[in-house]
Amino acid sequence: MSLLWWHYLFMVGIGAGGGFLCGVFGIGGGILAVPAMVLLLNFGQHQAQGTSLAMIVVTAAVGATHYGRNRDVDWGAALALVAGSVLWVVIGASLAQRTDAVWLRLAFAVFIGGIAAAMVPRADPRLFSPVLGAFLLVMGARLLLR
């Protein structure tokens, strides 16, 4: 895929949004970056997911370091979560690589739509999470309609 200079500028904006969500909500930013790359930059689903995972490595490390400085990281729990996830991320990535992009995009859309549907009714209306939930519903619907 050949990208123009403004695509890279746009990706900096996507990264900024992902970084903000990572810092505020403790998510990796991929929930924003993957749909944005697929819908706005015409990335393939597999390429968007792989690119997002590469972005998340650095973003999560920086965020965890910041939270850690404030003693808001349970490092024992983090290590246990890593131990439980390492094998399964390899299995999940292998499965995704063997899944047709159309079905993978559908599964991703259902996943983020389900998260949004669960978040919206439980959200405290004084918080930002209803906006994120609504955004995820819209992005999920848009991915389904692509």
SVG drawing of the C-alpha trace seen along z (x, -y; Angstrom):
<svg xmlns="http://www.w3.org/2000/svg" viewBox="-29 -16 37 37">
<polyline fill="none" stroke="black" stroke-width="0.4" points="0.0,0.0 1.5,-3.3 0.6,-6.1 0.6,-9.8 2.2,-12.4 -1.2,-13.4 -2.0,-9.8 0.9,-9.8 -0.3,-13.1 -3.7,-11.6 -2.2,-8.6 -0.5,-10.9 -4.0,-12.1 -5.3,-8.6 -2.3,-7.8 -3.1,-10.9 -6.6,-9.7 -5.5,-6.2 -2.9,-7.6 -5.5,-9.7 -7.9,-6.8 -5.1,-4.6 -4.2,-7.1 -7.8,-8.0 -9.4,-4.6 -6.5,-2.1 -7.2,-0.7 -4.6,-0.2 -6.0,-2.6 -6.6,0.2 -10.3,-0.1 -10.0,-3.5 -7.0,-2.9 -8.3,0.3 -11.6,-1.1 -10.0,-4.4 -7.3,-2.7 -9.9,-0.5 -12.6,-3.1 -10.6,-6.2 -7.3,-5.0 -8.4,-1.8 -6.1,0.5 -7.0,4.1 -8.4,5.6 -5.3,7.7 -2.9,4.9 -4.9,2.5 -4.8,5.0 -1.1,5.7 -0.3,2.0 -2.4,1.3 -0.7,4.0 2.7,2.4 1.4,-1.0 0.0,0.4 3.3,1.9 4.8,-1.5 1.7,-3.3 0.9,-0.8 4.5,-0.8 4.5,-4.6 1.1,-4.6 2.0,-1.8 5.2,-3.6 3.2,-6.8 0.6,-4.9 3.4,-3.0 5.1,-6.2 1.9,-7.0 1.8,-3.5 -1.4,-2.7 -0.1,0.5 -0.3,3.9 2.8,5.4 2.0,8.9 -1.4,8.8 0.2,7.3 2.7,10.2 0.0,12.8 -2.1,11.2 0.9,11.2 1.6,14.9 -2.0,15.8 -2.2,13.8 1.1,14.5 0.2,17.9 -3.4,16.8 -2.3,13.8 -0.2,16.1 -3.2,18.4 -5.6,15.4 -3.2,13.8 -2.7,17.2 -6.5,17.6 -7.0,14.0 -4.3,14.6 -6.3,17.6 -9.6,15.8 -10.9,14.0 -10.8,10.2 -14.5,9.8 -15.3,12.2 -12.5,10.7 -14.0,7.2 -17.4,8.5 -16.1,10.2 -14.3,7.0 -17.5,4.9 -19.6,7.3 -16.9,7.2 -16.7,3.4 -20.5,3.1 -21.0,5.6 -18.6,3.6 -20.4,0.4 -23.8,2.0 -22.7,3.2 -21.0,-0.2 -23.8,-2.6 -26.5,-1.5 -24.0,-1.1 -22.2,-4.3 -22.4,-7.2 -23.8,-10.0 -21.4,-12.4 -18.5,-10.5 -17.1,-10.4 -17.8,-6.7 -21.3,-7.2 -19.7,-9.1 -17.1,-6.4 -19.9,-3.8 -21.8,-5.7 -18.7,-6.1 -18.0,-2.4 -21.6,-1.6 -21.3,-3.9 -17.9,-2.5 -19.2,1.1 -22.2,0.3 -20.0,-1.4 -17.6,1.6 -20.6,3.9 -21.9,1.8 -18.5,1.5"/>
</svg>
